[in-house]
């Protein structure tokens, strides 16, 4: 049984993510009894994850601020500020930020994907190791551990 959970911004885990961006873990499986993961990306122009698909969870993300190109299966779409997209599991997808900065809200159900971000990213509350980077190998390892399949390079 889930109980109400509140985490103020200063209590939310912040992870260094791709291209110097930040991923904040807003709600994780511990907070939602495994039902969902909610995260927020703060990223810059050009940020793009590898083209991938989720085998364990469905994903929704909303572009709170900014603009992006989105690929889902064979389709290329423009996502503008306030736009929202549903990406079912087992459908390859990816995006590329086209505005100077972007703020994205991500919701995945069931929860668990935050483990991938924690494994590949870096907790910003800890000192940054010299030369830290999210390498392709580290990303592939984290993806494999959490049911993500990297289909190809970023688009």
Protein Blocks (a to p, Z undefined) as FASTA:
>chain_A
ZZdddddfklpccdddeehiacddfbdfklnnomaccddddddehiacdddddfkbccdd
ddfbdcddddehjbccdddehiacdddehiacddddfbfbdcdddddddehjlmmmmmmm
ccfkbccdehiacdfklmmmmmmmnopacfbdcZZ
